[in-house]
């Protein structure tokens, strides 16, 4: 068959370890035989980040802003052990965090549902998408270990010096800890707009929850900004589409989510979204079956898998041992990016290809052919057949070729 043509480039961000191996295998087996890939390539592997002093991450994010759509492989965020292992000059920041900051984006994560792999919460029938603010809060905090008795205060002085605030946090009668968090109205507004736009684009209800009854300034600011933007910018569109924007306290939201059937977006602050996305992905089955897309309020998209670089399998691979690593979330990152590129460029055949590849992946698993991580979750009508990563990709390709005629 003639390869499907692309017009505008897709920003391709390569990564690390086992996912980097899978990245190339997915391209070779499932993409390059069928699509004339047009990508602007950036190697975000840790070696190249060290070589460029992380400038390549910044360049990739700016390319994403230029072209609108990117697809990213999982990358290492180095700790002390990685600094030694890779002989790094410094402990480079998370590439995801850098890209999120430059794009001012919100992370949306949703499970990939397959018949035969049932959610732990039996009444969940549709995916629950977690929208994580991914800015500020505990991830940008300032902390102190308090060594003795004394007073901890919170102070603010404006740049002009005419506004000064000072408040006691606690009079310590013994050693303890203190923590300072922050966020910005501009970032919260971007978060809100990304959530409302994504809900409209996917035609899903939007839930938002904080703990404003306890955090009467910090969390209440989130609640007020969401409410104001909804009323002034999105209410008419939501009502025209029959969608609901719903706010409730986070503890009430957790109870409602557990009792729900799914099928909505749940927007959360940074820490809450970090925790709840892992809870939702685990309850639906596997982190390797979780999609992730970063969406900026001005319409840029970056697709990736929700999981890491699968280090344990990579070390086995280096020893020449066979691995059964799940590539599904990485495949769906590619199809998500290709579909969006096709949508923005008016390429119906590229969108159709992405849909058919998604379907081929799902049908392969539902036929009983799967990687090892899914075997223990399998409750399908046919026996589960564990295969290695390459055999799994080949099985998907066979189904894809049938769909492409």
N, C-alpha and C positions, 0 to 999 in steps of 0.2 A: 504494500500500500504506500501511497505518497505520504510523506511525513507532514504532520500538521505544522503550519507556519505560525510564527510569532512576530509581532511588530515591535512593540516597546520592550526593552530588556527587563528581565526579572533580576533583582539583586540576590545573588547567591552567596550565603555566608557559611563556609565550611567550618568543621569543628574538631573535636578531639576523640581519641581512643576508639572504642568499639562502634560508636555512632558514626565516626568518620569512615570506618570500613563499610558499614552498612550504607552510608550516604552514596558512596561510589557504586556499590552493588545495585542499589535502587536505580540510579541513573542508567547504568549499563543494561540492566535487565528489563526495566519497566518504563523508562522515559525516552532514552535516546533512540531506540528502534522505531518509535512512533511519533516523536515530537522533535522538530528542528529547534532545539532549545536555544533561546537567545537570553543569555545571562551575563551580568556584570559580576565577576567572581572576586570574592574577598576571603582569604584564608584567615579565619579567626582562631586557628589552632594555637595553643599556648606558646609553641616555638616561635611562630610568626609574631605573636603579640609581644614577646620578649624582644625579638629582633627590631621591631618598629617602635618600641616603647609605648605600645598600645595605641599608636596613632591609627593603625588599620581598623580598629573597632570604631573609632570616631569617623573615619572615612566611609566605612560601611553604613553607619547610621545616616550620614549625610546623603549617601547614594540612595538610601531608602526614601529619604525626604524628596529627592529629585525624581525618582521613578515611581514612587507610590506603593510598590509591592515588593516584599522581600521574603525569602525562605531561609531559615537558619537551622543549622545542625547544633546539637548539644555541645557545650563547651565546658572546660574546667574552670572553676573559680578557685584559684590556688589558696591553700592553707600553708602552714609552716612546713609540713612534710612535702608538699608539692614544690615549694621554693627550693628545697634541697634536691629533690628528685630531678627537677628540670634546670637546676643551676640558674635560678632567676635572680635578676638584680633587685627586684622588689616584689611584694605580694600584690600583683595586679588585681584591680577591682573586677567584679563580675561584669562580663560583656553585656549580659541582659540588663543589668542596672544602668550601664552607660547608655545603651540604646534607648531604654525607656526614658531616661532623662532627656536625651536629645530630641526624641519624638514627642515627649510629653504624653506618653501613651498609657492606656489601661489594658491590663491583661485579662482576656476572656478564656476560660478553660472549660471544656465540656467533654464528657465521656463518650466513647464510641460504643454504641450498644449492638450486641450480637445475640441472636437467638441461640440459647444453649448456655450462655453465660449470664446468669441472673443476678440482679442486685441483691445485696444482703437485706436491704429494706424491700420487702416483697411487694409493697404497693407502688414502688417507683416504676413507672411505665415509660417515661420519656426522660431524656437527658436533663440534668440540672447544670446550667452554665454559671460558673463562678466568675464574677467581675471583680478583680482585685486592683485597688488603687495603685499599689506598688510605688508609693512615694512617701518619704518622711516616716513619722511614727518611730517605733523602736529601732528601725533600720538606719536611722540618721540621728540617734539619740546621743546625749551627752550624759555620762555616768560618773559618779564618784563613790568610792568606798570611804565612809565616814569612820575615822579611827578612834574618836573619843567624844566626850560631851561637847555640845556646841549647837549653833543655830544654822540651819540651811535656809537660804532665801532664794527667791526667784525675782530677778530684776530686769527692767527694760529701760533703755535710754534711746530716744529718737535721734536721728542723725543731726537734727538741729539743736538738740538738747533741751527743747521746751516741753517735751513729754517724758516724764519719768515715773516709773511704777516700781514698787518694791513690796514683796509679799513673803511672809514666812511660810516655808514649806513644812518644817518641823523643828522643834527644839529637841535635839537628841540628848537623852539622858544616858546613852550607852552607844557603842559602835553600831553602825548600820550601813545602809546604802541609800543613795538618792539618784534620781534619773530625771532628765529633762527631755521632753519631746517637742516637736514643732511640726507645723504644716502651713501651707500658704493658700490663701483664697484663690489665687490664680490656678494652682494645681487642682484644687477641689472642683473648681468650675470646669476645668478640662475633663476631669474624671466624670463629672455628672453628664456633660454633653456627650462624651464617648459612650456612656451607658445608654442614654436615651436614643442616640443615633443607632447604636447596635441593636437595641430592642426593636426599633422601627424597621431596620434592615432585615432582621430575622423574624419579625412578626411574633415576638414573644413578650409576655408580661414582664415587668421589671419590679423586683423587690429590692428595697434598701433597708439596712438595719445598722444601728449603732447602739450605744448605751447613754443616750442624752439625759436620762433621769439622774445618772450619777456624774457624768462628765458634762456639766452644764454650760461650759464655754467651748471646750475642744470638740466633743462629739456633737453638741448642739449646733455648732457652726456648719458641720457637714449636713446635718438635717435641714437647716434653714436654706443653705445654698441649693441643695437638691430641690427643695420645695419651690423656691423662687424661680429657678430655671425651668422646672416643669410647667409651672403656671404661665410663665411669660413666653416660652419658646416651643414647648412640645405638647401641651395639653390637647390642642385641636387635632394634631396629627394622631396622637394616641387614641382619642375618642373616635376619629374617623375610621381607624383600623380596628376598633373594638378591643384595644389593648388597655391594660390597667397598670398604673404606677402605684405601688403599695409600700408604705413605710410602717415599720414596727420595731420595737426593741429587739436586740439581737437574741436574747434568751427566748422571747416569744417566737422569733423567726425560726430558731433551731427546732422548736416543737412543731411549728407549722410545716417546715421542710420535711421532717421525718414522716409526718402524716400525709403529705401531699402525693400526687401522682407524678410530679416533676413537670418538665416542659416550660420552665421560666428561667429568667436571669436573676441571680442573687448577687447584688452589688455589696461589697464590703470594704472596709478600710484595710490598710496594708497587712497588719498582723492577723486580723480576723480572716482575710482572704487567703493568706498563706496557710493557715491551719485548716480552714474549711475546705479548701481545694483538695488537700490531701485526704481529708475525711470522705469527701464525695467520691474522689477517684477510687479509693480503697473500697468503699461500699458498693460502687458499681462494678468492681472487679479487679482492675489492674492499672497502675500508673502508666504502663506501656500502652494502654488503650485510652489515653487522654490527650485531646487536642489542645493547642494553646495558640492564641493569636493576640498580638499587640496592636491596638487600634488607637490612633491619635485623633483628636477632635477635628483636625483639618483633613482627615481622610487618607492617612497612610496606614499600611497594613504590614505586619511582619509575622509570618507563620513559623511555628516550631513545634517540636514534641515537648510535652510537659515534663519529661524525665531527664536524667543526667546522662553521662557518657558511658555507663555500664562498665566500670573499671574492672570488675572481677572477670567478666567475660573477655575483656581485652587482654588481660594477662594470660588467660588460657589460649587465646588466639595466637599470641606471640610464641607460645610453646608448641604451636602446631596442633593443639587440641581442637576438637570439633565443638562449636557452640550452637546453642539454639536460642539466639537473641531475638526478641520480638521487634520487628521493624515497623509495626502498624502505625504508631503515632508519627513516625518520621515520614512514612508514605503519605499520610493524611496532611502533614505539613506541606509537602510538595503539591498535592492535589488542591489544597486550600489556596495556595498561592497561584497556581495555574488557573484555577477557576476565577479568582478575583481579577487576575491579569486579563483573562478572556472577557470577563464582564465589563471591565473598564475600557477595553479596546474594541468591544463589539465582535469578539471572535467566538461564535457559537460552537464551532467544532472543538476549540480548546476547552470550553466549558463542558461539552459533552464527553470529551476524553477524561476529564477529571472525575466526572460522575461515574463513568464506566469503570475506571480504575478503583474508585471507592467500592463500588458494588462487587467487583472481582475479589477484593480483599475480604469483604464481609462474607461472600458466598464460599470462599475457600475455607474460612474458619467454620462456617455452619455446615460444611460437608464433613467436618471432623479432622481436617488437616490444620495443624497449629504448632506454635512453638511451645517449649516446655513450661513456660510460666502460666500458660492458659489451661494446661491439662488438668491440674488440680481443681480448677474452677468449673470444669466442663460438666454440664447437666443435660447435654443434647441427646437426641434419639439414636444417633449413630456413635460408634466407639471413637474415642479421641486417638488420633495418630500423631505422635510427637515427631517432628522433623527438624533438621538443622535449618539455619537461617537461609542458606542459599536454596535448598530444596523448597522451602516455603515460598520464596520469591519466584521460583520456577513454576510452582503450582498456581500462583496468582497470575503469572504471565500467560499460562495456558488458558485460563478463563478470560483474561483480558482479550486475547487474540480472538476467541470465539465471539465476544461482544463487538469487536471491531470488524467482524465479518470476514 
